[in-house]
Amino acid sequence: MTHPIVQDTKDGAILTVQVQPKASRTECVGIHGGALKIRVAAPPVDGKANEALIAFLAERLDVPPSSIAIHAGAAGRQKRVLLKTCKAKDVLVRLGLPAKGLVTS
């Protein structure tokens, strides 16, 4: 299954995320420019923002943090996150996002 922000792969789902570090709190703010925008309270120093992103996604998706990895964009704000134990449809449901645009193959 594919969606503008999440796609199924043989390794799990890949989620496209736009990260805003140094926010007042960590939260998901919705879809922004083809990515899920997530604000994280951690600064973008020494991987702290990536760690906060992984912890936030693990909690929201109810999966262990070890099943989440930054697939691409670790040093930038736009990231592709591999969710090893999830399917695209489950990611959308668990994040409370509409499945509009979801294409089954």
Phi and psi in degrees as GROMACS dihedral restraints (atoms count N, CA, C in turn):
[ dihedral_restraints ]
;  ai    aj    ak    al  type     phi  dphi    fc
    3     4     5     6     1  -131.6    20    10
    4     5     6     7     1   153.3    20    10
    6     7     8     9     1  -147.0    20    10
    7     8     9    10     1   157.7    20    10
    9    10    11    12     1   -55.0    20    10
   10    11    12    13     1   -27.0    20    10
   12    13    14    15     1  -113.7    20    10
   13    14    15    16     1   -10.8    20    10
   15    16    17    18     1  -144.9    20    10
   16    17    18    19     1   136.6    20    10
   18    19    20    21     1  -133.2    20    10
   19    20    21    22     1   144.7    20    10
   21    22    23    24     1   -79.5    20    10
   22    23    24    25     1   140.3    20    10
   24    25    26    27     1  -131.8    20    10
   25    26    27    28     1   175.5    20    10
   27    28    29    30     1   -68.3    20    10
   28    29    30    31     1   -20.5    20    10
   30    31    32    33     1   -94.9    20    10
   31    32    33    34     1    -9.8    20    10
   33    34    35    36     1   139.5    20    10
   34    35    36    37     1  -162.4    20    10
   36    37    38    39     1   -94.1    20    10
   37    38    39    40     1   143.4    20    10
   39    40    41    42     1  -108.9    20    10
   40    41    42    43     1   120.9    20    10
   42    43    44    45     1  -108.2    20    10
   43    44    45    46     1   128.4    20    10
   45    46    47    48     1   -90.4    20    10
   46    47    48    49     1   125.9    20    10
   48    49    50    51     1  -128.7    20    10
   49    50    51    52     1   139.5    20    10
   51    52    53    54     1  -107.9    20    10
   52    53    54    55     1   117.2    20    10
   54    55    56    57     1  -102.8    20    10
   55    56    57    58     1   134.7    20    10
   57    58    59    60     1  -115.7    20    10
   58    59    60    61     1   100.8    20    10
   60    61    62    63     1   -76.3    20    10
   61    62    63    64     1   168.6    20    10
   63    64    65    66     1    58.5    20    10
   64    65    66    67     1    35.4    20    10
   66    67    68    69     1   -81.6    20    10
   67    68    69    70     1   167.7    20    10
   69    70    71    72     1   -68.9    20    10
   70    71    72    73     1   -27.5    20    10
   72    73    74    75     1  -154.4    20    10
   73    74    75    76     1   161.8    20    10
   75    76    77    78     1   -88.2    20    10
   76    77    78    79     1   124.2    20    10
   78    79    80    81     1  -162.0    20    10
   79    80    81    82     1   157.2    20    10
   81    82    83    84     1   -92.6    20    10
   82    83    84    85     1   129.0    20    10
   84    85    86    87     1  -113.3    20    10
   85    86    87    88     1     5.3    20    10
   87    88    89    90     1   111.6    20    10
   88    89    90    91     1  -171.7    20    10
   90    91    92    93     1   -87.2    20    10
   91    92    93    94     1   132.7    20    10
   93    94    95    96     1  -140.4    20    10
   94    95    96    97     1   112.3    20    10
   96    97    98    99     1    57.2    20    10
   97    98    99   100     1    43.8    20    10
   99   100   101   102     1    80.7    20    10
  100   101   102   103     1    14.6    20    10
  102   103   104   105     1  -143.8    20    10
  103   104   105   106     1   159.2    20    10
  105   106   107   108     1   -84.6    20    10
  106   107   108   109     1   119.6    20    10
  108   109   110   111     1   -87.7    20    10
  109   110   111   112     1   125.8    20    10
  111   112   113   114     1  -128.3    20    10
  112   113   114   115     1   126.6    20    10
  114   115   116   117     1   -91.7    20    10
  115   116   117   118     1   134.1    20    10
  117   118   119   120     1  -122.7    20    10
  118   119   120   121     1   141.7    20    10
  120   121   122   123     1   -73.4    20    10
  121   122   123   124     1   -22.9    20    10
  123   124   125   126     1   -72.2    20    10
  124   125   126   127     1   149.9    20    10
  126   127   128   129     1   -78.7    20    10
  127   128   129   130     1   158.1    20    10
  129   130   131   132     1   -82.6    20    10
  130   131   132   133     1    52.3    20    10
  132   133   134   135     1  -123.9    20    10
  133   134   135   136     1   133.7    20    10
  135   136   137   138     1    53.8    20    10
  136   137   138   139     1    33.3    20    10
  138   139   140   141     1    75.8    20    10
  139   140   141   142     1     8.0    20    10
  141   142   143   144     1   -62.5    20    10
  142   143   144   145     1   -40.6    20    10
  144   145   146   147     1   -66.3    20    10
  145   146   147   148     1   -38.8    20    10
  147   148   149   150     1   -65.0    20    10
  148   149   150   151     1   -41.5    20    10
  150   151   152   153     1   -62.2    20    10
  151   152   153   154     1   -42.6    20    10
  153   154   155   156     1   -65.2    20    10
  154   155   156   157     1   -39.4    20    10
  156   157   158   159     1   -61.8    20    10
  157   158   159   160     1   -47.7    20    10
  159   160   161   162     1   -62.7    20    10
  160   161   162   163     1   -43.7    20    10
  162   163   164   165     1   -62.1    20    10
  163   164   165   166     1   -42.6    20    10
  165   166   167   168     1   -63.7    20    10
  166   167   168   169     1   -47.7    20    10
  168   169   170   171     1   -64.5    20    10
  169   170   171   172     1   -39.8    20    10
  171   172   173   174     1   -60.5    20    10
  172   173   174   175     1   -42.9    20    10
  174   175   176   177     1   -66.9    20    10
  175   176   177   178     1   -47.5    20    10
  177   178   179   180     1   -66.7    20    10
  178   179   180   181     1   -34.1    20    10
  180   181   182   183     1   -93.0    20    10
  181   182   183   184     1    -5.6    20    10
  183   184   185   186     1    58.0    20    10
  184   185   186   187     1    49.7    20    10
  186   187   188   189     1  -131.8    20    10
  187   188   189   190     1   158.8    20    10
  189   190   191   192     1   -69.8    20    10
  190   191   192   193     1   143.9    20    10
  192   193   194   195     1   -56.1    20    10
  193   194   195   196     1   -28.1    20    10
  195   196   197   198     1   -66.3    20    10
  196   197   198   199     1   -15.7    20    10
  198   199   200   201     1   -92.5    20    10
  199   200   201   202     1     7.9    20    10
  201   202   203   204     1  -121.7    20    10
  202   203   204   205     1   134.4    20    10
  204   205   206   207     1  -143.0    20    10
  205   206   207   208     1   146.4    20    10
  207   208   209   210     1   -75.6    20    10
  208   209   210   211     1   113.2    20    10
  210   211   212   213     1   -83.2    20    10
  211   212   213   214     1   -36.8    20    10
  213   214   215   216     1  -156.4    20    10
  214   215   216   217     1   147.6    20    10
  216   217   218   219     1    85.9    20    10
  217   218   219   220     1    25.3    20    10
  219   220   221   222     1   -56.9    20    10
  220   221   222   223     1   -31.3    20    10
  222   223   224   225     1   -94.9    20    10
  223   224   225   226     1    -3.6    20    10
  225   226   227   228     1  -114.2    20    10
  226   227   228   229     1  -179.8    20    10
  228   229   230   231     1   -81.9    20    10
  229   230   231   232     1   -31.3    20    10
  231   232   233   234     1   -89.2    20    10
  232   233   234   235     1   122.9    20    10
  234   235   236   237     1  -131.5    20    10
  235   236   237   238     1   154.8    20    10
  237   238   239   240     1  -116.8    20    10
  238   239   240   241     1   119.8    20    10
  240   241   242   243     1  -109.2    20    10
  241   242   243   244     1   127.5    20    10
  243   244   245   246     1   -88.3    20    10
  244   245   246   247     1   124.1    20    10
  246   247   248   249     1  -109.9    20    10
  247   248   249   250     1    94.0    20    10
  249   250   251   252     1   -62.8    20    10
  250   251   252   253     1   -30.1    20    10
  252   253   254   255     1  -108.5    20    10
  253   254   255   256     1    13.9    20    10
  255   256   257   258     1  -118.2    20    10
  256   257   258   259     1   157.0    20    10
  258   259   260   261     1  -108.7    20    10
  259   260   261   262     1   153.9    20    10
  261   262   263   264     1   -53.5    20    10
  262   263   264   265     1   -46.0    20    10
  264   265   266   267     1   -60.8    20    10
  265   266   267   268     1   -42.2    20    10
  267   268   269   270     1   -64.8    20    10
  268   269   270   271     1   -38.4    20    10
  270   271   272   273     1   -60.6    20    10
  271   272   273   274     1   -47.7    20    10
  273   274   275   276     1   -60.1    20    10
  274   275   276   277     1   -45.5    20    10
  276   277   278   279     1   -63.2    20    10
  277   278   279   280     1   -48.3    20    10
  279   280   281   282     1   -67.1    20    10
  280   281   282   283     1   -27.8    20    10
  282   283   284   285     1   -89.7    20    10
  283   284   285   286     1    -2.7    20    10
  285   286   287   288     1    71.8    20    10
  286   287   288   289     1    30.3    20    10
  288   289   290   291     1  -101.2    20    10
  289   290   291   292     1   149.9    20    10
  291   292   293   294     1   -69.2    20    10
  292   293   294   295     1   143.9    20    10
  294   295   296   297     1   -83.1    20    10
  295   296   297   298     1     7.7    20    10
  297   298   299   300     1   -57.9    20    10
  298   299   300   301     1   129.8    20    10
  300   301   302   303     1    95.6    20    10
  301   302   303   304     1    -3.9    20    10
  303   304   305   306     1   -72.7    20    10
  304   305   306   307     1   125.9    20    10
  306   307   308   309     1  -116.5    20    10
  307   308   309   310     1   126.9    20    10
  309   310   311   312     1   -96.0    20    10
  310   311   312   313     1   145.1    20    10
